[in-house]
Every structure is written in C-alpha cells, then in structure tokens.
C-alpha cells in the first residue's frame, strides 16, 4: 500500500481558509434572514397592539366619548399613529383601528413593502343613568 503524505499535505493546505471564505459568502444572507425575522416579529407585535388599541377605543366609544377621545385612546394603546373608524349599530359600537407597518430603512426598507394592520373591537353602548 502506498502512502502519499505529500498529496494529503497539498489537500490540507488548499483547504486552509475555506471556512472563512464560505462564512464571508453566507453572512450577508444570514443577516437578511435575521432582519426579516425581526421585521416579522415587529408586525406580530403591532397586530397585538392594534387589537389592544381597538378594544380601548371601543370602550371609550361605548361611554359616548367624542371621536377625538376615541382616537386618543387608540393612539395611547397602540403607542404609534393610528387611524380609527367608528360605527354604531343599535346598542353596539364598533371601532376599526388601522396601523401602517413599514420595515426599517436601508436595504430591507427597499425590499419589503409596508403592511397595513387592521383590527376591530365591538362593545355595548353604555346608557346614561337617569338623574334622581
């Protein structure tokens, strides 16, 4: 059996630094995937806050508060600019809250479009107590 130490040494020398080169090629892709995952979590978080904002706004609208107070309650719960739409149907009031979610600037901002998140909540209109 022939042992060729020079051939094995030549292959080992050719492999030196290849892991670094492969990592350098793959790293930008990993960063993009990580940025997309963080943005997806941001969208989920915004959806949950939008639902909380809709509930808070519906409670405010159910107390017969003015439209400005309904929008302020939604903005306070969402912690970002929102738009609200209130509709009343008999004893029920429904508030729809809309929030626009855009990815952070840079390359991700150019690759991924902004999303619009909508949530709604319904509450019974509170009746005013009669004066004694």
N, C-alpha and C positions, 0 to 999 in steps of 0.2 A: 504494500500500500504506500502510495507516495504522499508525503506530507509537503505541502507548499506554503510555508509560512510567509513568503513574500507576497503571494496572491491575497491571503487573508489580511495582511497588513495594508495592502493597497485599497481593499474594500473598506476597511475600518477608517482609513484616512479620508476616503471620499465621503463617508457619512458624517464626518465631524462638521457641526454647524447646520446640518439639515433640519434639525428640530427647531432651531431658532428661525430659520427661513420659513418653515411651514407655519410656525406661530405668527410670524410677521404677516404672512399672507392671510391667515384666518382671523386675525384680531379685528380688523375693521368690520367684518361680517358679524362677529360676536358682539361688537359694540352696537351695531344697528339693531340686532335682535334684542339686546338688552334695552335699548331706547324704546323700541316698540312695545316691549313688555311693560315698561314703566308707564308709557302713554296709555296702554290698555287699562292698567290699574287706575290711572287718573280718570278715565272715562267711567269706570265702575264706581269709583268714589263720587264723582259728580252726579251720577244717576241716583245714588243713595241720598245725597244731599238735596237733589232736586225733589225727590219724593218727600223728604222731611219738610222742604220749603212749601210744597203743595199742601201738606197736612196743616202746617202752621197758618198758611194763608186761608185755607178753608175754615179753620176755627175762627180766625179773625173776621172773615166774611159772614160767618154764621151769627156773629154778635152784631150784625148790621153796622159794621165799621165802614168808613168811607174807602173808596178804591185806593187812595194813596196809602192808607194804613195796611190794606191787604198786600200791596206791592212791597211796602217796607217790611212787613213780616216775612214775606218770601225772600227778600234780599238778605235779611238778617239770618235766616236759617240756612240759606244757600252759601252765604259768605262770598258772593260774587254777583255781578249784574245779571238780572233775570227779567223776563217779560211775563206778565200774568194776563190771564183772560178769565173773567168770572161770568158764570151763567147761573140763573136761578130758575128752578122748575118746581113750582109749588112750595113745598116745605124743604126742599133740598137746594143747596148751593154747591156748585162745582167750580173749582179753581184749577186751571191748567197753567203749569209753570214750564217755561222753555228756557234752556240754557245752551249757549253755544260753547263747544269744547274744541279748542284748537291746540295742536301739538306745539311744543316749544319751538322757537325759531331755529334757524340753521337748516341743515340738510333734511332733518325729519319734518320740519315745517313745510318743505317743498315737496316731499314725497307722499305725505299722508294728508288727506283732506280734513278740514274741520268737520265735526259732527254736531248735530243738534239733538239735545236730550230733552224729552218731554215727559212729564209726569202729571197726573191729576189726582185730586182728592175731593171727596164729597162729604158734606156734613149737613145735619138738620139745622134749619134756621131756628135760632132761639127766639122765643116770643118774649115781648116786653111784659113785665109784671104790671098789673093794674095798680094805679095809685090808690092808697087807702082813703 
